[in-house]
Amino acid sequence: MMAMAVSEARGERKEWISILLVDDHVLLREGVRAVVETQDDIKIVGEAGSGEEALAEYRRLQPDIVLMDLQMGQMSGLEAIKAIRAEAPDAKILVLTTYSGDGRAMKALQLGAAGYLLKASLRKELLDAIRSVRLGGKHLDASIASAIAMHVLDEPLTEREVSVLSLAAWGNSNKQIASRLGIGEETVKGHMRQIFAKLGASDRTHAVTIAAKRGLIDL
């Protein structure tokens, strides 16, 4: 529902877009607020510093758009998107993050986010992105769109392959990975071969570097 406000100066009713701002960094929230408060048609009605707070504030405020960070405390931005969309399938969520990897962007979009914007470009793109998403559009940072297009035909890593590579990234040997996942060591080696092929990686370190940069695993 579009939030409504009353212009006391003119005595006329005025429409504006209500925003819930979610980020665990106070300075970032202040920066976004400084950009938004220059506009007559957009208003931040609430703030949250965690995924848990985001869900609670969404229930309370029912904002037109949620500006969502991804990297937060116990409940990540991705988990918060999933939780909010489970309760409100029509919720409009615009990711605002420092992470440029196509993997994270695809996860967010698959969970129902309507856009993905990098914090570095918020002063140039934020307002247009908010208005576009409010009208039912999608908004992707140009570099993110290019990264997604570059890998659109790639065979994705399976959940098990992501688990194997994540454990490898933390220094676990094939034997340790096998023990942790309850599978055979030869099976782990097979997964690693598939991971190398899919990522175009020459070795384990190269695969971890590529996957981390693309946001396929978290370090």
Secondary structure, DSSP 4 states (H G I P E B T S, - for coil): ---EEEETTTTEEEE-EEEEEE-S-HHHHHHHHHHHTT-SSEEEEEEESSHHHHHHHHHHH--SEEEE-S--SSS-HHHHHHHHHHH-TT-EEEEEES---HHHHHHHHHTT-SEEEEGGGHHHHHHHHHHHHHTT--EE-HHHHHHHHHHTTSPPPPHHHHHHHHHHHTT--HHHHHHHHTS-HHHHHHHHHHHHHHHT-SSHHHHHHHHHHHTSS--
